[in-house]
Amino acid sequence: MNVILEAKDIVKTYGYEDNKIYATNHIDLQIEEGSFVAIVGRSGSGKSTLLHILAGLVKPTKGEVYLEGKSLYEMNDHTLTRFRRRRMGFVFQFFNLISTQNVLENIVLPIHLDDGEIDDDYLNEIINLLGLEEKKNSFIYELSGGQQQRVALARALASKPAIIFADEPTGNLDAKSSKEVVDLLKIAQRKYHETVILVTHDQEIASIADRVITIEDGKIIQDTNHI
Ligand SMILES: Nc1ncnc2c1ncn2[C@@H]1O[C@H](COP(=O)(O)OP(=O)(O)OP(=O)(O)O)[C@@H](O)[C@H]1O
């Protein structure tokens, strides 16, 4: 299997001297293409910091991240933003959708921002897959939380990214919608050979991953394969 994402000696500190915190403390990590990886750990253990560093959103104090062999933090901001739009999809706890736009506009936004071409057949396929065909023209505020997260997932998939980063994507959903969203992430992995990295504090959600990485005090304390 190919390694799609590699993190080398990732350190992120906040504060100075006596107040210095190691949010990530010398983390090395390799993620295989097409795998579904859960990052788990207690509140404050460093999960979100690690995910944001892997996704090019927070620059580490030390270390480097390579996606498809390209070093994220050697890129300038403009290049990194474009690379992120093209090669990464994001699903966050608070959906991050634009409420004054309809479902379809939200889904294609990253492609528009990148002046990319829309593959209509593929777009319709994911809209159907995510059960959004009847909601295409609805505004975001007209949707339930579960539906909003399905829009976020459609948006993440629309640009056919190399990898999807999901940070507590079920944190704001009830049990039924949570299961739906996690099942859909799993389907995205299988059907489109997506690599998925999911941060969660919920062990049950983590149990559907192929690999579970446990973080404590900014360090990997366990790394278990489930396949
Ligand atoms: N912007 C920041 N400024 C200062 N400290 C921060 C910042 N972001 C995170 N931290 C600290 O870094 C540590 C790791 O935080 P992080 O949010 O990564 O943990 P987490 O495991 O994702 O927690 P949670 O499950 O509660 O979201 C914590 O001690 C946190 O207080």
The ligand as a Tripos MOL2 file, in Angstrom:
@<TRIPOS>MOLECULE
LIG
   31    33     1     0     0
SMALL
NO_CHARGES

@<TRIPOS>ATOM
      1 N1         -4.8810   28.2580   19.9720 N.pl3     1 LIG1
      2 C1         -4.4630   27.7540   21.1420 C.ar      1 LIG1
      3 N2         -3.8390   28.5200   22.0600 N.ar      1 LIG1
      4 C2         -3.3820   28.0010   23.2090 C.ar      1 LIG1
      5 N3         -3.5120   26.7130   23.5750 N.ar      1 LIG1
      6 C3         -4.1410   25.8870   22.6970 C.ar      1 LIG1
      7 C4         -4.6500   26.3620   21.4380 C.ar      1 LIG1
      8 N4         -5.2240   25.3070   20.7890 N.ar      1 LIG1
      9 C5         -5.0830   24.2380   21.5850 C.ar      1 LIG1
     10 N5         -4.4330   24.5770   22.7320 N.ar      1 LIG1
     11 C6         -4.0820   23.6550   23.8420 C.3       1 LIG1
     12 O1         -3.4490   22.5150   23.2840 O.3       1 LIG1
     13 C7         -3.8910   21.3150   23.9300 C.3       1 LIG1
     14 C8         -4.5100   20.3740   22.9040 C.3       1 LIG1
     15 O2         -5.7410   20.9430   22.4270 O.3       1 LIG1
     16 P1         -6.6430   20.2420   21.3170 P.3       1 LIG1
     17 O3         -7.7630   21.1620   20.9930 O.co2     1 LIG1
     18 O4         -5.7820   19.7860   20.2120 O.co2     1 LIG1
     19 O5         -7.1800   18.9630   22.0980 O.3       1 LIG1
     20 P2         -8.3630   17.9350   21.7240 P.3       1 LIG1
     21 O6         -7.8740   16.5940   22.0980 O.co2     1 LIG1
     22 O7         -8.7810   18.1450   20.3120 O.co2     1 LIG1
     23 O8         -9.5000   18.4180   22.7000 O.3       1 LIG1
     24 P3        -11.1190   18.3880   22.5420 P.3       1 LIG1
     25 O9        -11.5000   16.9370   22.4280 O.co2     1 LIG1
     26 O10       -11.5940   19.0210   23.8140 O.co2     1 LIG1
     27 O11       -11.4310   19.1860   21.3190 O.co2     1 LIG1
     28 C9         -4.8450   21.7510   25.0180 C.3       1 LIG1
     29 O12        -4.1280   21.8590   26.2300 O.3       1 LIG1
     30 C10        -5.3050   23.1220   24.5440 C.3       1 LIG1
     31 O13        -5.6860   23.9300   25.6370 O.3       1 LIG1
@<TRIPOS>BOND
     1     1     2 1
     2     2     3 ar
     3     2     7 ar
     4     3     4 ar
     5     4     5 ar
     6     5     6 ar
     7     6     7 ar
     8     6    10 ar
     9     7     8 ar
    10     8     9 ar
    11     9    10 ar
    12    10    11 1
    13    11    12 1
    14    11    30 1
    15    12    13 1
    16    13    14 1
    17    13    28 1
    18    14    15 1
    19    15    16 1
    20    16    17 2
    21    16    18 1
    22    16    19 1
    23    19    20 1
    24    20    21 2
    25    20    22 1
    26    20    23 1
    27    23    24 1
    28    24    25 2
    29    24    26 1
    30    24    27 1
    31    28    29 1
    32    28    30 1
    33    30    31 1
@<TRIPOS>SUBSTRUCTURE
     1 LIG1         1 GROUP 0 **** ****
